[in-house]
């Protein structure tokens, strides 16, 4: 019987190890997410009034969700919030391509196909274990009228590095997803 258990364990392990991982994107309400990263390096957000948000945690980290949106979609800082470890964080800035994040430009009225758009969230560093390489977050759509309202995203923790430039994000995305979950381009 013991040999049977060992054989079953080895077969199960072999199946798990043969799952092919491939680069991919994650579909969400407005298009596809290509990258999601968290850094503890300070990110400048032009026009940000911290008094507008509850950001009273002692150490701040910054989470960026970078996506390509469906043609003609608009995007505002009020469209989404990010939930990490049970805490919701508002979007505090947007950017087009690799430009600077802006709070004063709170809405992008119409998006262009093929261009990266990023949403920035300031999060409590205490909610992130400094030893991990990835943190799960949920992007929540605030203006729900059906469709995709929650999108679970694995955020890459990049410590004190800058966010990945759009020029360095692969066309297939930066997420390592099992082949069957991979989103097509």
N, C-alpha and C positions, 0 to 999 in steps of 0.2 A: 504494500500500500504506500509506503514511504517513497518508493521509486516512482510510483504513479504521480504523486504530488510534485516531485522534483521535475518530472518530464512535463507535466502540465505547466508548471511555473516557467520552465525554459521556453516552451512553445509560446506562452503568453508574452514573455519578454521579447522574443524574436519578432512577434507581430508588432509590438509597440515600437521597437527600434527601426522597423522598416517603413514607418510612416514617413513619406517624403514631405519635407518642408520646402516651400517655395516662396519667393517674394510675392506680395499681394497687397491689395488695397481693401479697405473696409467700407461698404456702402453705408451711407447715412442719409438723412432727410433731404439734403440739398445736392448731393453728388457722391464723391468718393474721397475718403481720408487716405492720404498717402504716407503721412508721418505723424507721430505723436511723441513728444519728448518733454522731459522735465529737467530743468537745470536749477542749481542753487545760485548761479551767477545773476547779478542784478540785471534786469532788462529795462531799458528806458522806454517809457510810454509817453509820448508827447501829449500834453493837455490833461493828463490824469490828475484828478482831484481825489486823493485818497480818502478825504472826508465823505465822499459819495458812497463808499463801500465799507463794510465791516472787515477791516484788515488788521485787527489789533493783535495778531499773533506775533511773538518775538522774532521768529526766524521765518523768512519768506522764501519760497521756491516759486518757480515760474513754469507753467505747463502751456505748451503750444500744440494746437491741432492744425495741421496743414492739409488742405484739401483742394481738389479741383471741383468746381461747381457746375451744375447743369447750366446750359446757355441761358442768359437773361435773368438768372436768379438774383435776388438781392440778399444781402447779409448785414445784420446789425448786431451790436453788442448785446441786444436784448433777446435775440433768438434762442440762445443756448446757455445752459449752465453746465458745470462739470461736477460730478460727484466722485469723490475719492474718500475711501474709508468712512462712508456714511455722512460726510460733510459736503454741502453744496457750495460751489464757488461761482460767482458771476463772471462773465466775460468782461475784461477791462480794456481790451484793445483789439484792433484789427490791423492787418497789413495786406498789401497786395504785393506779390512777388517777394523780393528781399528788401523792400523798403522798411522804414522804421515803423514800429507799432504806434498807433494813434488812438487816443480816446476821443479827441475832438472830432475826428472823422468817424462818428459813431455808426454810420451806415454807408455801405457800398450799394448804390442804387441798382446797378446792373453789372453782372460779371461777364468776363470774356472767356470763351472756351480755351482750355490748355494752359491757363494762368493759375498759379498757386495763390490761394488766399489762406491766411492764418488767423486763428482766434487765440488770444492770450488770456490766461487765468492765473491769478496770484493765489497760491495755496500755502497752507500751513506746513512748514518743513517737518514739524513734529509728527505729522501723519504719514511720513515716508521713512521707512527704514533705510538708513544710509548705506547699508551693505547690499541692498538688492539692485538688480540690473533692470528690473521691469516692475511696473505698478499698474494694476488694473484700475481704469476709470470708466465712468459712464457719462456719455454726452447726452444730456436731456434737452429735448426741444421744448421751449417754453410756450409756444403758440399752437399747441396741438389741435388739429382737427382731423385726426386720423393719420395713416401712413406711419413711417418709422419715427417713433418718438424717443426711443432709448437705443443708444448704440454703445456697446461695450468695446473698449479700446485698450490694448496693452501699450502703456506709455514706456518708452525707453528712458531710463534714468541716466543722464549724461553728466552727472556731477556738476563740475564748474565749467563745462564747455559751452560754447555758443550753440544755438539751434542750427541744425543742418540747413545749409543754403539750398534754395530751390534748384539751383544748377546741379547740386549733388544728390538730389532725390531721384532714384531710378524711375523710369517710366512705369515699371510694374509695381512701384510702391516699396516701402521699407519694412513691412510687417512680414514676419516669418510665419506663414500659415500652412496647415496641411493642404495638400493638393486639392482635395475636394472642397475646401472652404474658400480657396483662392478666387477672388473676384476677377472677372475678365475685364480687359481694357475697354 
